[in-house]
Amino acid sequence: MAYQLEETGDLTRTASVNIPADEYEAGVARELRKLSKRVKIRGFRKGKIPMNVMRQRYGDAIQQEVIETLVRDQVNTIVDEAQRVLHISRPEVTAIPTNGTGG
């Protein structure tokens, strides 16, 4: 993952983080598989729930969780690598479509 650290004032810095879509999708799929082993949905055995059903039921929550995890990990990396940078405010997440379709 790449990032840019920009000085926006005497005491402020802004970091821009790029998370590849394939890494994000892999994280979502991994978390959905892990969750499918723990949840019970009527009509399916534990661990045998199709991914499309898991995505439909739990996709939004898992996507948010994966985004928060990826951003938190990247913020920690930035704080570790950049000298004298202290993370104080909550990260703002903005999705930027790369395929031109808006999502």
N, CA, C and O atoms as a GROMACS GRO file, in nm:
protein
  412
    1MET      N    1   0.084  -0.118   0.000
    1MET     CA    2   0.000   0.000   0.000
    1MET      C    3   0.088   0.124   0.000
    1MET      O    4   0.190   0.130   0.069
    2ALA      N    5   0.049   0.219  -0.076
    2ALA     CA    6   0.124   0.343  -0.087
    2ALA      C    7   0.055   0.453  -0.009
    2ALA      O    8  -0.067   0.453   0.009
    3TYR      N    9   0.136   0.547   0.037
    3TYR     CA   10   0.078   0.662   0.106
    3TYR      C   11   0.160   0.786   0.077
    3TYR      O   12   0.277   0.778   0.038
    4GLN      N   13   0.099   0.902   0.096
    4GLN     CA   14   0.166   1.030   0.083
    4GLN      C   15   0.140   1.107   0.210
    4GLN      O   16   0.027   1.114   0.258
    5LEU      N   17   0.245   1.166   0.265
    5LEU     CA   18   0.234   1.246   0.385
    5LEU      C   19   0.261   1.390   0.347
    5LEU      O   20   0.365   1.421   0.289
    6GLU      N   21   0.167   1.478   0.378
    6GLU     CA   22   0.175   1.618   0.337
    6GLU      C   23   0.165   1.709   0.459
    6GLU      O   24   0.079   1.690   0.544
    7GLU      N   25   0.254   1.808   0.465
    7GLU     CA   26   0.247   1.908   0.573
    7GLU      C   27   0.138   2.008   0.537
    7GLU      O   28   0.143   2.071   0.432
    8THR      N   29   0.039   2.022   0.625
    8THR     CA   30  -0.069   2.115   0.599
    8THR      C   31  -0.067   2.232   0.696
    8THR      O   32  -0.156   2.317   0.692
    9GLY      N   33   0.033   2.238   0.781
    9GLY     CA   34   0.047   2.345   0.877
    9GLY      C   35   0.167   2.318   0.965
    9GLY      O   36   0.238   2.219   0.946
   10ASP      N   37   0.190   2.407   1.062
   10ASP     CA   38   0.304   2.390   1.151
   10ASP      C   39   0.296   2.259   1.229
   10ASP      O   40   0.397   2.190   1.247
   11LEU      N   41   0.178   2.225   1.275
   11LEU     CA   42   0.162   2.107   1.358
   11LEU      C   43   0.074   2.001   1.297
   11LEU      O   44   0.040   1.902   1.363
   12THR      N   45   0.035   2.018   1.173
   12THR     CA   46  -0.058   1.923   1.113
   12THR      C   47   0.002   1.856   0.989
   12THR      O   48   0.079   1.917   0.915
   13ARG      N   49  -0.037   1.731   0.971
   13ARG     CA   50   0.002   1.653   0.855
   13ARG      C   51  -0.122   1.582   0.804
   13ARG      O   52  -0.211   1.546   0.882
   14THR      N   53  -0.128   1.562   0.675
   14THR     CA   54  -0.236   1.487   0.614
   14THR      C   55  -0.175   1.372   0.537
   14THR      O   56  -0.082   1.390   0.459
   15ALA      N   57  -0.227   1.254   0.561
   15ALA     CA   58  -0.178   1.136   0.491
   15ALA      C   59  -0.286   1.087   0.395
   15ALA      O   60  -0.403   1.077   0.432
   16SER      N   61  -0.246   1.057   0.273
   16SER     CA   62  -0.335   0.997   0.175
   16SER      C   63  -0.289   0.854   0.154
   16SER      O   64  -0.172   0.828   0.125
   17VAL      N   65  -0.382   0.761   0.169
   17VAL     CA   66  -0.351   0.619   0.162
   17VAL      C   67  -0.423   0.558   0.043
   17VAL      O   68  -0.540   0.586   0.020
   18ASN      N   69  -0.353   0.476  -0.033
   18ASN     CA   70  -0.414   0.403  -0.144
   18ASN      C   71  -0.414   0.255  -0.110
   18ASN      O   72  -0.309   0.195  -0.087
   19ILE      N   73  -0.533   0.197  -0.107
   19ILE     CA   74  -0.548   0.054  -0.079
   19ILE      C   75  -0.596  -0.012  -0.208
   19ILE      O   76  -0.702   0.022  -0.259
   20PRO      N   77  -0.517  -0.105  -0.262
   20PRO     CA   78  -0.556  -0.171  -0.387
   20PRO      C   79  -0.689  -0.244  -0.373
   20PRO      O   80  -0.717  -0.305  -0.269
   21ALA      N   81  -0.769  -0.238  -0.477
   21ALA     CA   82  -0.901  -0.301  -0.476
   21ALA      C   83  -0.892  -0.451  -0.455
   21ALA      O   84  -0.976  -0.509  -0.386
   22ASP      N   85  -0.790  -0.516  -0.513
   22ASP     CA   86  -0.778  -0.661  -0.495
   22ASP      C   87  -0.747  -0.698  -0.351
   22ASP      O   88  -0.793  -0.802  -0.303
   23GLU      N   89  -0.670  -0.616  -0.282
   23GLU     CA   90  -0.642  -0.641  -0.141
   23GLU      C   91  -0.769  -0.625  -0.056
   23GLU      O   92  -0.795  -0.702   0.036
   24TYR      N   93  -0.847  -0.523  -0.090
   24TYR     CA   94  -0.975  -0.500  -0.022
   24TYR      C   95  -1.071  -0.616  -0.045
   24TYR      O   96  -1.130  -0.668   0.050
   25GLU      N   97  -1.086  -0.658  -0.170
   25GLU     CA   98  -1.178  -0.768  -0.203
   25GLU      C   99  -1.132  -0.898  -0.138
   25GLU      O  100  -1.215  -0.976  -0.091
   26ALA      N  101  -1.002  -0.922  -0.135
   26ALA     CA  102  -0.950  -1.043  -0.069
   26ALA      C  103  -0.982  -1.040   0.080
   26ALA      O  104  -1.016  -1.144   0.138
   27GLY      N  105  -0.970  -0.924   0.142
   27GLY     CA  106  -1.003  -0.910   0.284
   27GLY      C  107  -1.150  -0.935   0.311
   27GLY      O  108  -1.186  -1.001   0.408
   28VAL      N  109  -1.236  -0.882   0.225
   28VAL     CA  110  -1.381  -0.903   0.241
   28VAL      C  111  -1.414  -1.052   0.225
   28VAL      O  112  -1.490  -1.107   0.306
   29ALA      N  113  -1.359  -1.115   0.123
   29ALA     CA  114  -1.387  -1.258   0.101
   29ALA      C  115  -1.336  -1.342   0.218
   29ALA      O  116  -1.404  -1.434   0.262
   30ARG      N  117  -1.218  -1.310   0.269
   30ARG     CA  118  -1.161  -1.384   0.382
   30ARG      C  119  -1.250  -1.371   0.506
   30ARG      O  120  -1.276  -1.470   0.575
   31GLU      N  121  -1.295  -1.250   0.534
   31GLU     CA  122  -1.379  -1.228   0.652
   31GLU      C  123  -1.517  -1.293   0.637
   31GLU      O  124  -1.572  -1.344   0.735
   32LEU      N  125  -1.572  -1.292   0.516
   32LEU     CA  126  -1.701  -1.359   0.494
   32LEU      C  127  -1.688  -1.510   0.512
   32LEU      O  128  -1.777  -1.573   0.569
   33ARG      N  129  -1.576  -1.568   0.465
   33ARG     CA  130  -1.554  -1.712   0.484
   33ARG      C  131  -1.542  -1.745   0.632
   33ARG      O  132  -1.600  -1.843   0.679
   34LYS      N  133  -1.467  -1.663   0.707
   34LYS     CA  134  -1.453  -1.687   0.850
   34LYS      C  135  -1.588  -1.677   0.920
   34LYS      O  136  -1.620  -1.759   1.006
   35LEU      N  137  -1.666  -1.577   0.884
   35LEU     CA  138  -1.797  -1.558   0.946
   35LEU      C  139  -1.892  -1.672   0.911
   35LEU      O  140  -1.974  -1.712   0.993
   36SER      N  141  -1.883  -1.723   0.789
   36SER     CA  142  -1.974  -1.830   0.746
   36SER      C  143  -1.957  -1.956   0.829
   36SER      O  144  -2.049  -2.037   0.837
   37LYS      N  145  -1.841  -1.973   0.890
   37LYS     CA  146  -1.817  -2.091   0.974
   37LYS      C  147  -1.879  -2.075   1.112
   37LYS      O  148  -1.894  -2.174   1.185
   38ARG      N  149  -1.916  -1.952   1.149
   38ARG     CA  150  -1.970  -1.926   1.282
   38ARG      C  151  -2.120  -1.900   1.285
   38ARG      O  152  -2.184  -1.924   1.388
   39VAL      N  153  -2.177  -1.852   1.175
   39VAL     CA  154  -2.318  -1.814   1.178
   39VAL      C  155  -2.407  -1.930   1.131
   39VAL      O  156  -2.363  -2.021   1.061
   40LYS      N  157  -2.530  -1.923   1.173
   40LYS     CA  158  -2.630  -2.023   1.132
   40LYS      C  159  -2.740  -1.948   1.058
   40LYS      O  160  -2.803  -1.857   1.112
   41ILE      N  161  -2.763  -1.987   0.935
   41ILE     CA  162  -2.871  -1.931   0.854
   41ILE      C  163  -2.963  -2.046   0.818
   41ILE      O  164  -2.919  -2.150   0.769
   42ARG      N  165  -3.090  -2.026   0.842
   42ARG     CA  166  -3.190  -2.130   0.816
   42ARG      C  167  -3.178  -2.180   0.671
   42ARG      O  168  -3.176  -2.101   0.576
   43GLY      N  169  -3.170  -2.311   0.658
   43GLY     CA  170  -3.161  -2.372   0.527
   43GLY      C  171  -3.019  -2.408   0.486
   43GLY      O  172  -2.999  -2.472   0.383
   44PHE      N  173  -2.920  -2.367   0.565
   44PHE     CA  174  -2.781  -2.396   0.533
   44PHE      C  175  -2.710  -2.451   0.655
   44PHE      O  176  -2.740  -2.414   0.768
   45ARG      N  177  -2.615  -2.540   0.630
   45ARG     CA  178  -2.532  -2.590   0.739
   45ARG      C  179  -2.422  -2.489   0.766
   45ARG      O  180  -2.380  -2.413   0.678
   46LYS      N  181  -2.375  -2.489   0.892
   46LYS     CA  182  -2.265  -2.400   0.929
   46LYS      C  183  -2.145  -2.428   0.839
   46LYS      O  184  -2.108  -2.543   0.819
   47GLY      N  185  -2.087  -2.322   0.786
   47GLY     CA  186  -1.970  -2.338   0.700
   47GLY      C  187  -2.003  -2.369   0.556
   47GLY      O  188  -1.913  -2.372   0.472
   48LYS      N  189  -2.128  -2.392   0.524
   48LYS     CA  190  -2.170  -2.428   0.388
   48LYS      C  191  -2.259  -2.322   0.325
   48LYS      O  192  -2.327  -2.348   0.226
   49ILE      N  193  -2.260  -2.205   0.380
   49ILE     CA  194  -2.344  -2.096   0.331
   49ILE      C  195  -2.278  -2.036   0.206
   49ILE      O  196  -2.160  -2.000   0.212
   50PRO      N  197  -2.349  -2.025   0.096
   50PRO     CA  198  -2.291  -1.966  -0.026
   50PRO      C  199  -2.247  -1.821  -0.002
   50PRO      O  200  -2.309  -1.746   0.074
   51MET      N  201  -2.140  -1.784  -0.069
   51MET     CA  202  -2.085  -1.650  -0.051
   51MET      C  203  -2.183  -1.541  -0.093
   51MET      O  204  -2.184  -1.433  -0.033
   52ASN      N  205  -2.266  -1.566  -0.194
   52ASN     CA  206  -2.361  -1.462  -0.233
   52ASN      C  207  -2.464  -1.437  -0.123
   52ASN      O  208  -2.509  -1.324  -0.106
   53VAL      N  209  -2.501  -1.542  -0.049
   53VAL     CA  210  -2.593  -1.526   0.063
   53VAL      C  211  -2.523  -1.451   0.176
   53VAL      O  212  -2.582  -1.362   0.238
   54MET      N  213  -2.398  -1.486   0.202
   54MET     CA  214  -2.321  -1.418   0.307
   54MET      C  215  -2.304  -1.270   0.273
   54MET      O  216  -2.320  -1.183   0.359
   55ARG      N  217  -2.272  -1.241   0.146
   55ARG     CA  218  -2.256  -1.101   0.102
   55ARG      C  219  -2.386  -1.023   0.118
   55ARG      O  220  -2.386  -0.908   0.161
   56GLN      N  221  -2.497  -1.087   0.084
   56GLN     CA  222  -2.627  -1.021   0.093
   56GLN      C  223  -2.660  -0.988   0.238
   56GLN      O  224  -2.708  -0.879   0.267
   57ARG      N  225  -2.636  -1.081   0.328
   57ARG     CA  226  -2.673  -1.063   0.469
   57ARG      C  227  -2.573  -0.979   0.548
   57ARG      O  228  -2.612  -0.894   0.628
   58TYR      N  229  -2.445  -1.004   0.525
   58TYR     CA  230  -2.342  -0.945   0.611
   58TYR      C  231  -2.242  -0.857   0.536
   58TYR      O  232  -2.149  -0.805   0.596
   59GLY      N  233  -2.260  -0.841   0.405
   59GLY     CA  234  -2.163  -0.770   0.322
   59GLY      C  235  -2.131  -0.630   0.368
   59GLY      O  236  -2.013  -0.593   0.374
   60ASP      N  237  -2.233  -0.550   0.400
   60ASP     CA  238  -2.207  -0.410   0.439
   60ASP      C  239  -2.124  -0.401   0.566
   60ASP      O  240  -2.030  -0.322   0.574
   61ALA      N  241  -2.159  -0.482   0.665
   61ALA     CA  242  -2.085  -0.478   0.792
   61ALA      C  243  -1.942  -0.526   0.773
   61ALA      O  244  -1.849  -0.468   0.829
   62ILE      N  245  -1.923  -0.632   0.696
   62ILE     CA  246  -1.789  -0.686   0.673
   62ILE      C  247  -1.706  -0.587   0.593
   62ILE      O  248  -1.588  -0.569   0.622
   63GLN      N  249  -1.765  -0.523   0.492
   63GLN     CA  250  -1.691  -0.425   0.414
   63GLN      C  251  -1.641  -0.312   0.502
   63GLN      O  252  -1.526  -0.270   0.490
   64GLN      N  253  -1.727  -0.263   0.590
   64GLN     CA  254  -1.687  -0.155   0.680
   64GLN      C  255  -1.575  -0.200   0.773
   64GLN      O  256  -1.480  -0.126   0.798
   65GLU      N  257  -1.586  -0.322   0.823
   65GLU     CA  258  -1.484  -0.376   0.913
   65GLU      C  259  -1.349  -0.389   0.842
   65GLU      O  260  -1.245  -0.355   0.900
   66VAL      N  261  -1.350  -0.437   0.718
   66VAL     CA  262  -1.227  -0.454   0.642
   66VAL      C  263  -1.164  -0.318   0.612
   66VAL      O  264  -1.042  -0.301   0.625
   67ILE      N  265  -1.245  -0.221   0.574
   67ILE     CA  266  -1.193  -0.086   0.548
   67ILE      C  267  -1.127  -0.030   0.674
   67ILE      O  268  -1.016   0.023   0.668
   68GLU      N  269  -1.195  -0.041   0.787
   68GLU     CA  270  -1.139   0.011   0.912
   68GLU      C  271  -1.008  -0.058   0.947
   68GLU      O  272  -0.913   0.007   0.991
   69THR      N  273  -1.001  -0.189   0.927
   69THR     CA  274  -0.879  -0.264   0.957
   69THR      C  275  -0.765  -0.221   0.865
   69THR      O  276  -0.654  -0.197   0.912
   70LEU      N  277  -0.791  -0.213   0.735
   70LEU     CA  278  -0.687  -0.175   0.640
   70LEU      C  279  -0.637  -0.033   0.666
   70LEU      O  280  -0.516  -0.008   0.663
   71VAL      N  281  -0.728   0.059   0.692
   71VAL     CA  282  -0.688   0.198   0.719
   71VAL      C  283  -0.612   0.206   0.851
   71VAL      O  284  -0.511   0.275   0.859
   72ARG      N  285  -0.660   0.138   0.954
   72ARG     CA  286  -0.591   0.141   1.084
   72ARG      C  287  -0.449   0.087   1.071
   72ARG      O  288  -0.355   0.144   1.127
   73ASP      N  289  -0.432  -0.024   0.998
   73ASP     CA  290  -0.300  -0.081   0.978
   73ASP      C  291  -0.209   0.017   0.903
   73ASP      O  292  -0.091   0.032   0.938
   74GLN      N  293  -0.263   0.084   0.802
   74GLN     CA  294  -0.182   0.178   0.726
   74GLN      C  295  -0.147   0.301   0.810
   74GLN      O  296  -0.035   0.351   0.802
   75VAL      N  297  -0.240   0.350   0.890
   75VAL     CA  298  -0.212   0.463   0.978
   75VAL      C  299  -0.101   0.427   1.077
   75VAL      O  300  -0.011   0.507   1.102
   76ASN      N  301  -0.107   0.307   1.132
   76ASN     CA  302  -0.002   0.262   1.223
   76ASN      C  303   0.134   0.255   1.153
   76ASN      O  304   0.236   0.290   1.213
   77THR      N  305   0.136   0.211   1.028
   77THR     CA  306   0.260   0.206   0.950
   77THR      C  307   0.314   0.346   0.929
   77THR      O  308   0.434   0.369   0.944
   78ILE      N  309   0.227   0.440   0.895
   78ILE     CA  310   0.270   0.578   0.873
   78ILE      C  311   0.328   0.637   1.001
   78ILE      O  312   0.433   0.701   0.997
   79VAL      N  313   0.261   0.616   1.112
   79VAL     CA  314   0.308   0.669   1.240
   79VAL      C  315   0.443   0.608   1.276
   79VAL      O  316   0.530   0.677   1.328
   80ASP      N  317   0.460   0.478   1.248
   80ASP     CA  318   0.588   0.412   1.277
   80ASP      C  319   0.700   0.462   1.188
   80ASP      O  320   0.812   0.484   1.235
   81GLU      N  321   0.672   0.481   1.059
   81GLU     CA  322   0.776   0.518   0.963
   81GLU      C  323   0.810   0.667   0.966
   81GLU      O  324   0.927   0.704   0.954
   82ALA      N  325   0.711   0.752   0.981
   82ALA     CA  326   0.735   0.896   0.976
   82ALA      C  327   0.778   0.944   1.114
   82ALA      O  328   0.716   0.909   1.215
   83GLN      N  329   0.881   1.021   1.118
   83GLN     CA  330   0.930   1.072   1.246
   83GLN      C  331   0.842   1.188   1.291
   83GLN      O  332   0.798   1.270   1.212
   84ARG      N  333   0.820   1.192   1.420
   84ARG     CA  334   0.745   1.299   1.485
   84ARG      C  335   0.602   1.315   1.432
   84ARG      O  336   0.551   1.427   1.427
   85VAL      N  337   0.540   1.208   1.392
   85VAL     CA  338   0.400   1.213   1.351
   85VAL      C  339   0.319   1.141   1.457
   85VAL      O  340   0.346   1.025   1.490
   86LEU      N  341   0.221   1.210   1.509
   86LEU     CA  342   0.136   1.155   1.613
   86LEU      C  343  -0.007   1.156   1.561
   86LEU      O  344  -0.059   1.260   1.521
   87HIS      N  345  -0.069   1.039   1.563
   87HIS     CA  346  -0.207   1.028   1.513
   87HIS      C  347  -0.303   1.075   1.622
   87HIS      O  348  -0.304   1.021   1.733
   88ILE      N  349  -0.383   1.175   1.590
   88ILE     CA  350  -0.476   1.228   1.689
   88ILE      C  351  -0.620   1.215   1.642
   88ILE      O  352  -0.705   1.169   1.719
   89SER      N  353  -0.651   1.253   1.520
   89SER     CA  354  -0.790   1.252   1.475
   89SER      C  355  -0.825   1.121   1.405
   89SER      O  356  -0.738   1.045   1.363
   90ARG      N  357  -0.954   1.098   1.394
   90ARG     CA  358  -1.005   0.976   1.329
   90ARG      C  359  -0.985   0.988   1.178
   90ARG      O  360  -1.011   1.094   1.120
   91PRO      N  361  -0.938   0.881   1.114
   91PRO     CA  362  -0.918   0.886   0.968
   91PRO      C  363  -1.049   0.907   0.893
   91PRO      O  364  -1.154   0.854   0.932
   92GLU      N  365  -1.043   0.982   0.787
   92GLU     CA  366  -1.157   1.003   0.699
   92GLU      C  367  -1.137   0.914   0.578
   92GLU      O  368  -1.034   0.923   0.511
   93VAL      N  369  -1.235   0.829   0.549
   93VAL     CA  370  -1.223   0.734   0.438
   93VAL      C  371  -1.307   0.782   0.322
   93VAL      O  372  -1.425   0.811   0.337
   94THR      N  373  -1.243   0.789   0.204
   94THR     CA  374  -1.310   0.829   0.082
   94THR      C  375  -1.279   0.728  -0.026
   94THR      O  376  -1.163   0.705  -0.058
   95ALA      N  377  -1.380   0.667  -0.081
   95ALA     CA  378  -1.360   0.569  -0.189
   95ALA      C  379  -1.351   0.643  -0.320
   95ALA      O  380  -1.434   0.728  -0.351
   96ILE      N  381  -1.249   0.610  -0.397
   96ILE     CA  382  -1.231   0.671  -0.526
   96ILE      C  383  -1.240   0.560  -0.630
   96ILE      O  384  -1.153   0.473  -0.634
   97PRO      N  385  -1.344   0.561  -0.714
   97PRO     CA  386  -1.358   0.456  -0.815
   97PRO      C  387  -1.244   0.465  -0.916
   97PRO      O  388  -1.206   0.574  -0.959
   98THR      N  389  -1.192   0.351  -0.953
   98THR     CA  390  -1.081   0.348  -1.049
   98THR      C  391  -1.123   0.297  -1.185
   98THR      O  392  -1.047   0.308  -1.281
   99ASN      N  393  -1.243   0.241  -1.194
   99ASN     CA  394  -1.286   0.182  -1.320
   99ASN      C  395  -1.382   0.271  -1.400
   99ASN      O  396  -1.427   0.232  -1.508
  100GLY      N  397  -1.413   0.389  -1.348
  100GLY     CA  398  -1.498   0.481  -1.420
  100GLY      C  399  -1.646   0.454  -1.412
  100GLY      O  400  -1.725   0.525  -1.474
  101THR      N  401  -1.687   0.352  -1.335
  101THR     CA  402  -1.829   0.319  -1.327
  101THR      C  403  -1.895   0.380  -1.205
  101THR      O  404  -2.016   0.369  -1.188
  102GLY      N  405  -1.816   0.444  -1.120
  102GLY     CA  406  -1.875   0.510  -1.002
  102GLY      C  407  -1.883   0.420  -0.880
  102GLY      O  408  -1.949   0.457  -0.784
  103GLY      N  409  -1.819   0.305  -0.879
  103GLY     CA  410  -1.824   0.222  -0.761
  103GLY      C  411  -1.743   0.103  -0.762
  103GLY      O  412  -1.743   0.028  -0.664
   0.00000   0.00000   0.00000
